[in-house]
Amino acid sequence: YFFFCFFYLQLVAQFGGVPLKLKPSTGVETYFTRASESDCFTQIISDLEMAYSLLPTTPAETGRITKWAAAHFLAKAHLTRASELYASWNSSTTDEDLEAVIKYGSEVVAAHPLCDDYVSLWDYKVANGDNEKVSEVVLAAQFSDDQSTWGRYGNQMHLYYPSVYQDIAGTRRDISGGREFSYARATNYSLDVFDRVNDSRFWKSFITTYGCNYT
C-alpha cells in the first residue's frame, strides 16, 4: 500500500491523471486509459490510509517504513490535492484536506520532534552515523560502509552536486570540499524558497564559502 501511493503521488504530481493499475496483468496489455486526477488522489489517499492503519509506530529494523512515514505522505497527498493547481475540481474536498494536513502533520511532528539545530540533519561523519538517526528523520535512505557493495567506484552521487571551486585562486580539490563533478545542481526553487535573511536553514544546508587551501 505504501509504495503504491508513494510512486503514484509522484506520477500524478508530474503528469496529472495517469492510468490506475489496480490489478496485475494476466496477459499482454497495449492500451491504458488515463484516470482523472480526482480518481487518482482518491485511490492514493485511500491506500495511504490503509498503510497508516497497518504499519507499526516503531520500525522492526532501522530504515523500514513506519506509521509516521505513511502519515507524512498522507499529509502531503491531502495538501497536494488542496492546491490551487486543482482548483477546477477540488472545492468539495479542500476543507477536509486541510483538516487532514493538520491532523497527520501534527502526529508526525509529535512522533519525530524537530531538531534543536537544523545542521544536525546534515552533520555527516560516517555511514550509519548519528545524523541518520536524529529525531526529525521520518524515513531515511540507508547508506552502507560495506565495501563489498561498492563496485568499482562506490556511490558517487554526492560528488555530482558540489560547485567547481578548484579554479578559484587559492584553492585546489580536496576531500572535505568534495570532488566537484558538477553533473547536477539544486533547482532555482530549492534555493529561492529560503528567506536568506531570517531563515538559517539555507546557510546550514548549502556550502556558500570555500576556505583557501593552497598557497
Disulfide bonds with the S-S distance in Angstrom:
none
